[in-house]
């Protein structure tokens, strides 16, 4: 069933060369126009797309990733500001629900993958978000902080439960219209010659694939900065409705160890002497 939601519209840029990031390959089947020789026909075909999410510092360079719980993992630095870059590989507009520590980056509330306001990305574009959207004109920067100082911890009182238990995770769920994709393939059909088939579009690039909880990382609210947005209606009927379908990555501070010492600072233990030996 087609959904109608309010989304926050911001401006994205065209996708450039692929770089590493949390990603998920999503295959979507829709009615597709095919041209084979002089024949034109329609069939349901599966089209794979790779959705990506990257975490970057203020320099714009994506943070290096490891792995944790089978997902990409990045090391957080206390007090470091960061931004999240969303990539829409679809040739049509999509809505992305970005959550930080289990909270919507737009409303600051816990949401299901489909729930709440979302960010709009035009086809084949990326969008960089630098903070929590606190009004139609401003955002507060994402900043790594201790769990107890996180935005999720601060919001816990309003919800009557500890929201900081989800600190350390960033995720995005994408949604789109099947009708929009079918209309795009009507204008950009698959052209088959001999035994080879290719799409009249670029194919989505392949992406290569301890502290106590009190000291673990979370995301706080940093400085205020201008980030004007507008709210629009967007109809979608396809996408990542289940949490396991979303693009997910984890983060935390580096493990803390006691400083090792090469020698024991004490005198040698004496052995008993004479008959006491």
Secondary structure, DSSP 8 states (H G I E B T S, - for coil): --EEEEEEE---EE--S----EEEEEEEEEEEEEEETTEEEEEEEEEEEEEEEEEE-TTS-B--EEEETTEEEEEE-TT-EEEEEEEE-SSS-EEEEEEETTEETTT-SB--TT-S-EEEE-TTEEEEE-EEE-SSSEEEEEEEEEGGGSHHHHHHHHHTS-GGGGTTEEEEEEEE-HHHHHHHHHHS-EEEETTEEEESS-----------GGG-EEEEEEEEEE---EEEEEEE-EE--SGGGSEEEEEEE--------SS--S-------GGG-
